[in-house]
Amino acid sequence: MLSPTRVARWCAVVATVGSLTLAWPSVAADEKPPEKAEKEKHDKDKRDHDKDPAADKDKPAASSAADDLAQTLQQGEAEPVSRVMGQRIVASAVKPYIHGTFAVDWRWGDGELQIPNTLDLRESHVYLGAHILDIAQPEVFFELEKKNQTSEPLNLRYGQVDFKIAGDLLVLRAGLFLVPFGVYNTDLFLRYNAHLPERPEIHRRVVPGSWSEVGAQLRGRWEWSPGRALQYYAYVTNGQAGALTVDRASYDPVYRSLTGAKSAGARVAVQPLDGLVVGLSGYRGALNGVDGGLTLGAADFIYRHGPFSADGEAMYGWRLDPAGPVPEGGFYAAAGYKVASEVEAVASGGGFTVGPTEQESQVDITVGVNIYPLPDRFPTAVLKAAYERDVGTAPGNGVTIMFIIGF
């Protein structure tokens, strides 16, 4: 006869065995045959692959913003997307820049250099440009200054683009550019690069101080050994329009030629020694729509060695006049010596012969000093002080104190 205790023990055994028996089918149901498990894994991978947008490259982008972001990330730089007139610009391919010069001065003069005691904003220039994949370089140069009470406060001095056809050996420049005639317009245009605060008289009375024309230009530089190089320039332009006044060559570029007249010119500069550059320039220009209205030739040099520096230029030619060709030309030479890194003594001499109606001859001598407050850290900041004496048909005296900063 079973006692109540033994009955309880058998019930516990039966319950344990039953629970194991019921759990076995569920475990067996989860363990699928190998063939079936492999097939289901393949189907799952395919579904995940179809859901991946990158798996289907031909599928149209969901939005232009997403496409811009994807393209930018593919370039390896997560930069903001840039657009010009709605067109996407590859930001990593364009490296923009901005530079400028600023010059203020005090001047006084009498005689030929007559000017009252005055303060003046001489230059407020801005240069905007960009390097594009080391192939193209567009640049514009604005003058933001008033020459007098009635002049416009904004002038475009040049707007050009360079295309490197064969590196530095062959470059195509097109647009409104500075004419590469003589050393001053080519290499010493920026005032902090020149010895004196004022430009040479020949670059004010014979040719414009900022001589720019519209056209196309081929230029290049070949360096056959360190410190030895050849530079060349050849160009065709629309020429100039304007008049030669008693104060300056008031010529402006012809933006659109109405007569078809063209100017042509060339320049070659050779660096035979380290620090010395010698150049020759020629120009046959259209003036007021007349072919050959201005013909000029020039020889020039630049020399830089240690604390000593010098540059000079001589030009001669003729300008067509109703009464016949009018000869004109001139020269200048300037030198400087740095007695210390902060102080440079400078001097120059020059002269010119020019019309407009009757010949005027002038010789000028200038002495001065340049102060560089930060010669090593910021050499493009300079204070210039100079005294000029003009002798000839119209003598005069002038004093200029100018502060220039290039940035």
C-alpha positions as CSV (number, residue, x, y, z in Angstrom):
1,M,0.0,0.0,0.0
2,L,1.4,3.4,-1.0
3,S,1.9,5.9,1.7
4,P,1.1,9.5,1.0
5,T,4.9,10.3,1.0
6,R,5.7,7.9,-1.8
7,V,2.8,9.1,-3.9
8,A,4.1,12.7,-3.7
9,R,7.6,11.6,-4.8
10,W,6.2,9.8,-7.9
11,C,4.1,12.8,-8.9
12,A,7.2,15.0,-8.8
13,V,9.1,12.6,-11.1
14,V,6.2,12.4,-13.6
15,A,6.0,16.3,-13.7
16,T,9.7,16.6,-14.4
17,V,9.7,14.0,-17.2
18,G,6.6,15.6,-18.8
19,S,8.1,19.1,-18.9
20,L,11.2,17.8,-20.6
21,T,9.1,15.9,-23.2
22,L,7.1,19.0,-24.0
23,A,10.2,21.2,-24.4
24,W,11.9,18.9,-26.9
25,P,9.7,19.6,-29.9
26,S,10.1,23.4,-29.6
27,V,13.9,23.0,-29.5
28,A,13.9,20.6,-32.4
29,A,11.6,23.0,-34.4
30,D,14.3,25.8,-34.1
31,E,17.1,23.6,-35.4
32,K,16.5,23.6,-39.2
33,P,18.4,21.3,-41.5
34,P,21.7,22.8,-42.9
35,E,20.3,23.2,-46.4
36,K,17.3,25.2,-45.3
37,A,19.3,27.4,-42.9
38,E,21.7,28.3,-45.7
39,K,18.9,29.2,-48.1
40,E,17.2,31.5,-45.5
41,K,20.6,33.2,-44.8
42,H,21.0,33.9,-48.5
43,D,17.5,35.4,-48.8
44,K,18.1,37.7,-45.8
45,D,21.4,39.0,-47.2
46,K,19.7,39.8,-50.5
47,R,17.0,41.7,-48.8
48,D,19.6,43.7,-46.8
49,H,21.5,44.4,-50.0
50,D,18.4,45.7,-51.8
51,K,17.8,48.1,-48.9
52,D,21.4,49.6,-49.1
53,P,21.3,52.8,-51.3
54,A,25.0,52.5,-52.2
55,A,24.4,49.0,-53.7
56,D,22.5,50.5,-56.6
57,K,24.7,53.3,-58.1
58,D,22.3,53.8,-61.1
59,K,19.4,54.6,-58.8
60,P,18.6,58.4,-59.0
61,A,19.6,60.4,-55.9
62,A,16.7,61.2,-53.5
63,S,17.6,64.9,-53.5
64,S,20.1,67.4,-54.9
65,A,21.3,68.1,-51.4
66,A,22.1,64.5,-50.7
67,D,23.9,64.2,-54.1
68,D,26.0,67.3,-53.3
69,L,27.0,65.8,-49.9
70,A,27.8,62.5,-51.5
71,Q,30.0,64.1,-54.1
72,T,31.8,66.3,-51.6
73,L,32.5,63.3,-49.3
74,Q,33.9,61.4,-52.3
75,Q,36.4,64.1,-52.7
76,G,37.8,63.5,-49.3
77,E,36.9,66.9,-47.9
78,A,33.7,67.6,-46.1
79,E,33.5,71.3,-47.1
80,P,30.3,73.4,-47.5
81,V,28.7,73.1,-50.9
82,S,29.3,76.2,-53.0
83,R,27.1,77.4,-55.9
84,V,27.4,80.2,-58.5
85,M,24.1,81.1,-60.3
86,G,22.7,77.8,-59.1
87,Q,25.6,75.7,-60.5
88,R,27.5,73.6,-58.0
89,I,31.2,74.5,-57.6
90,V,33.7,71.9,-56.4
91,A,35.0,73.6,-53.3
92,S,38.2,71.6,-53.0
93,A,39.2,72.6,-56.6
94,V,39.0,76.4,-55.9
95,K,41.3,78.2,-53.6
96,P,40.2,81.9,-53.4
97,Y,42.3,84.8,-52.1
98,I,42.1,88.5,-51.4
99,H,45.0,91.0,-51.3
100,G,45.3,94.7,-51.4
101,T,47.4,97.8,-50.9
102,F,46.6,101.0,-49.0
103,A,48.5,104.2,-49.3
104,V,48.0,107.6,-47.6
105,D,50.3,110.6,-47.9
106,W,50.9,114.3,-47.3
107,R,52.2,116.4,-50.2
108,W,53.3,120.0,-50.9
109,G,54.8,121.5,-54.1
110,D,55.5,124.7,-56.0
111,G,56.2,125.6,-59.6
112,E,55.8,122.6,-62.0
113,L,54.9,120.5,-58.9
114,Q,52.4,123.0,-57.6
115,I,50.1,121.3,-55.1
116,P,48.7,122.8,-51.8
117,N,49.4,121.5,-48.4
118,T,47.2,118.4,-48.6
119,L,46.5,115.0,-47.2
120,D,45.4,112.4,-49.7
121,L,44.2,108.8,-50.1
122,R,46.6,107.8,-52.9
123,E,45.7,104.1,-53.1
124,S,43.0,101.8,-51.9
125,H,43.4,98.7,-54.0
126,V,41.8,95.3,-53.8
127,Y,42.9,92.1,-55.6
128,L,40.4,89.2,-55.8
129,G,41.3,85.9,-57.4
130,A,41.4,82.1,-57.1
131,H,43.7,79.2,-58.0
132,I,41.8,76.5,-59.8
133,L,43.5,73.1,-59.8
134,D,46.8,74.8,-60.6
135,I,45.5,75.2,-64.1
136,A,43.6,78.5,-64.2
137,Q,43.9,81.7,-62.2
138,P,41.2,84.5,-62.6
139,E,42.0,87.8,-60.9
140,V,40.4,91.3,-60.7
141,F,42.0,94.5,-59.5
142,F,39.7,97.3,-58.2
143,E,40.7,100.9,-57.3
144,L,38.5,102.1,-54.5
145,E,39.5,105.7,-54.3
146,K,38.6,109.2,-55.6
147,K,41.2,111.1,-57.5
148,N,39.2,114.3,-57.2
149,Q,35.8,115.6,-56.2
150,T,34.2,114.5,-59.5
151,S,35.9,111.2,-60.2
152,E,34.3,107.8,-59.8
153,P,35.1,106.0,-56.5
154,L,35.4,102.6,-58.2
155,N,37.6,101.7,-61.1
156,L,38.4,98.3,-62.7
157,R,42.1,98.4,-63.4
158,Y,42.3,94.8,-64.7
159,G,40.2,91.7,-64.9
160,Q,42.1,88.8,-66.3
161,V,42.4,85.0,-66.3
162,D,45.5,82.9,-66.8
163,F,45.5,79.4,-68.3
164,K,48.6,77.3,-67.8
165,I,49.0,75.5,-71.2
166,A,52.4,74.0,-70.4
167,G,53.1,74.9,-66.8
168,D,55.1,78.2,-66.4
169,L,56.6,77.7,-69.9
170,L,53.4,78.8,-71.7
171,V,50.6,80.7,-70.1
172,L,47.6,82.3,-71.9
173,R,46.3,85.5,-70.3
174,A,43.1,87.0,-71.6
175,G,40.9,90.0,-70.5
176,L,41.9,93.5,-69.3
177,F,45.5,93.3,-68.2
178,L,48.5,95.5,-67.4
179,V,50.6,95.9,-70.6
180,P,54.0,94.3,-70.0
181,F,56.0,97.3,-71.3
182,G,59.1,98.2,-69.4
183,V,60.2,97.1,-66.0
184,Y,58.0,99.5,-64.0
185,N,54.6,98.3,-65.4
186,T,55.7,94.7,-65.3
187,D,57.5,94.2,-62.0
188,L,57.4,97.5,-59.9
189,F,53.8,98.5,-60.2
190,L,53.1,98.0,-56.4
191,R,54.3,101.1,-54.6
192,Y,56.0,99.2,-51.8
193,N,58.2,97.5,-54.4
194,A,59.4,100.8,-55.8
195,H,62.2,102.9,-54.4
196,L,60.2,106.2,-54.3
197,P,56.7,107.2,-53.4
198,E,56.0,108.7,-56.9
199,R,56.2,106.8,-60.2
200,P,58.9,107.9,-62.7
201,E,57.8,110.8,-64.9
202,I,57.9,108.7,-68.1
203,H,55.3,106.4,-66.6
204,R,53.0,109.4,-66.1
205,R,53.8,111.7,-69.0
206,V,54.7,109.4,-71.8
207,V,52.6,106.3,-71.0
208,P,49.8,105.9,-68.4
209,G,50.8,105.2,-64.8
210,S,48.4,102.3,-64.8
211,W,48.6,101.1,-68.3
212,S,46.1,98.4,-69.1
213,E,44.4,97.2,-72.3
214,V,41.9,94.6,-73.4
215,G,43.2,91.6,-75.4
216,A,45.1,88.3,-75.3
217,Q,48.6,87.6,-74.2
218,L,51.1,84.7,-74.3
219,R,53.7,84.7,-71.6
220,G,56.1,82.3,-70.0
221,R,59.3,81.7,-68.0
222,W,62.1,79.2,-68.6
223,E,64.7,78.7,-66.0
224,W,67.7,76.8,-67.4
225,S,69.7,76.8,-64.1
226,P,69.2,78.3,-60.6
227,G,69.2,82.1,-60.9
228,R,69.2,82.0,-64.7
229,A,65.9,82.5,-66.5
230,L,64.2,83.8,-69.6
231,Q,60.8,85.5,-69.6
232,Y,58.8,86.5,-72.6
233,Y,55.5,88.3,-73.3
234,A,53.6,88.8,-76.6
235,Y,50.1,90.4,-76.8
236,V,47.4,91.8,-79.1
237,T,44.9,94.4,-77.8
238,N,42.3,96.8,-78.8
239,G,44.6,99.8,-78.1
240,Q,43.9,103.0,-76.2
241,A,41.7,106.1,-76.5
242,G,42.2,109.6,-74.9
243,A,44.6,112.5,-75.1
244,L,48.0,113.6,-74.0
245,T,47.5,116.5,-71.6
246,V,50.1,118.8,-70.1
247,D,49.9,116.8,-66.8
248,R,49.8,113.2,-67.9
249,A,49.1,110.6,-70.6
250,S,45.4,110.4,-70.1
251,Y,44.8,107.2,-72.1
252,D,42.1,104.7,-71.3
253,P,41.7,101.1,-72.7
254,V,39.4,100.5,-75.6
255,Y,37.0,97.9,-74.3
256,R,35.3,97.3,-77.7
257,S,37.1,98.1,-80.9
258,L,34.8,99.9,-83.3
259,T,37.3,100.4,-86.1
260,G,39.1,97.1,-85.9
261,A,42.4,98.8,-85.1
262,K,44.7,96.7,-82.9
263,S,47.8,97.2,-80.8
264,A,50.6,94.6,-80.7
265,G,53.7,94.3,-78.5
266,A,56.3,92.1,-77.0
267,R,58.8,92.0,-74.1
268,V,61.8,89.7,-73.4
269,A,63.6,89.7,-70.1
270,V,66.8,87.7,-69.4
271,Q,68.3,87.0,-66.0
272,P,72.0,86.3,-66.9
273,L,73.3,86.7,-63.3
274,D,71.7,86.1,-59.9
275,G,69.9,89.3,-59.0
276,L,70.2,91.0,-62.4
277,V,67.4,91.2,-65.0
278,V,67.7,93.0,-68.4
279,G,64.7,93.5,-70.6
280,L,63.6,94.9,-74.0
281,S,60.1,96.0,-74.9
282,G,58.3,97.1,-78.1
283,Y,54.8,98.4,-78.7
284,R,53.0,99.5,-81.8
285,G,49.6,100.7,-80.7
286,A,46.2,101.8,-81.9
287,L,45.4,105.3,-80.5
288,N,41.9,106.6,-80.9
289,G,41.2,104.0,-83.5
290,V,44.2,104.8,-85.6
291,D,46.7,102.0,-86.3
292,G,50.2,103.0,-85.3
293,G,49.0,106.0,-83.4
294,L,51.7,105.3,-80.7
295,T,55.0,103.5,-81.3
296,L,57.5,102.9,-78.5
297,G,60.6,100.9,-77.6
298,A,62.3,100.5,-74.3
299,A,65.3,98.9,-72.5
300,D,65.3,98.3,-68.8
301,F,67.1,96.5,-65.9
302,I,66.6,95.5,-62.3
303,Y,69.5,94.6,-59.9
304,R,69.2,93.3,-56.4
305,H,72.2,92.3,-54.4
306,G,72.5,92.3,-50.6
307,P,71.6,95.8,-49.2
308,F,72.0,97.4,-52.6
309,S,69.2,97.6,-55.3
310,A,68.7,99.6,-58.5
311,D,66.4,99.7,-61.5
312,G,66.1,101.9,-64.5
313,E,64.4,102.3,-67.9
314,A,64.8,104.3,-71.1
315,M,62.0,104.6,-73.8
316,Y,61.7,106.4,-77.0
317,G,59.1,106.6,-79.8
318,W,56.6,108.8,-81.5
319,R,52.9,109.6,-81.4
320,L,50.9,110.5,-84.5
321,D,49.6,114.1,-84.5
322,P,47.6,116.0,-87.1
323,A,50.7,118.0,-87.9
324,G,52.8,114.8,-88.1
325,P,54.7,112.4,-85.8
326,V,55.7,113.9,-82.5
327,P,58.8,112.3,-80.9
328,E,58.6,111.5,-77.2
329,G,60.5,109.5,-74.7
330,G,62.5,109.6,-71.5
331,F,64.5,107.7,-68.9
332,Y,64.9,107.1,-65.2
333,A,67.3,105.4,-62.8
334,A,66.7,104.7,-59.1
335,A,68.9,103.1,-56.4
336,G,68.6,102.3,-52.8
337,Y,71.0,101.1,-50.0
338,K,69.8,99.6,-46.7
339,V,72.0,101.1,-44.0
340,A,70.0,98.9,-41.6
341,S,67.2,96.4,-42.0
342,E,64.7,99.1,-41.0
343,V,66.2,102.1,-43.0
344,E,66.9,102.5,-46.7
345,A,68.4,105.6,-48.3
346,V,67.1,106.1,-51.9
347,A,67.8,108.4,-54.8
348,S,66.7,108.7,-58.5
349,G,67.1,110.8,-61.5
350,G,65.1,111.0,-64.8
351,G,63.9,113.1,-67.6
352,F,61.4,113.2,-70.5
353,T,60.5,114.9,-73.8
354,V,56.9,115.0,-74.7
355,G,54.1,117.1,-76.4
356,P,51.2,117.5,-76.8
357,T,51.4,120.6,-79.0
358,E,55.0,121.7,-78.4
359,Q,57.9,119.9,-77.0
360,E,58.4,120.0,-73.3
361,S,61.7,118.7,-71.7
362,Q,62.1,118.1,-68.0
363,V,64.7,116.6,-65.7
364,D,64.0,115.6,-62.1
365,I,66.2,114.6,-59.2
366,T,64.7,112.9,-56.1
367,V,66.2,111.9,-52.7
368,G,64.5,110.2,-49.8
369,V,64.4,107.6,-47.1
370,N,62.3,104.5,-46.5
371,I,61.5,103.2,-43.1
372,Y,60.4,99.5,-42.6
373,P,58.9,99.2,-39.0
374,L,58.7,95.4,-39.3
375,P,61.3,94.4,-41.9
376,D,61.3,90.7,-41.1
377,R,57.7,90.0,-40.0
378,F,55.9,92.4,-42.4
379,P,58.2,93.9,-45.0
380,T,55.3,95.2,-47.1
381,A,54.6,98.0,-44.6
382,V,56.8,101.0,-45.3
383,L,57.0,104.8,-44.6
384,K,58.5,106.8,-47.5
385,A,59.7,110.4,-47.4
386,A,61.1,112.1,-50.5
387,Y,62.1,115.5,-51.8
388,E,61.9,116.1,-55.6
389,R,63.5,118.9,-57.6
390,D,62.4,119.5,-61.2
391,V,64.6,121.5,-63.6
392,G,64.0,122.4,-67.2
393,T,61.3,124.4,-68.9
394,A,59.1,124.4,-65.8
395,P,61.1,124.0,-62.5
396,G,59.5,123.1,-59.2
397,N,60.0,121.6,-55.8
398,G,57.9,118.9,-54.1
399,V,57.8,116.9,-50.8
400,T,55.9,113.7,-50.2
401,I,55.5,111.6,-47.0
402,M,53.6,108.4,-47.7
403,F,52.7,105.3,-45.7
404,I,52.0,102.1,-47.7
405,I,50.9,98.7,-46.5
406,G,50.4,95.7,-48.7
407,F,48.4,92.7,-47.4
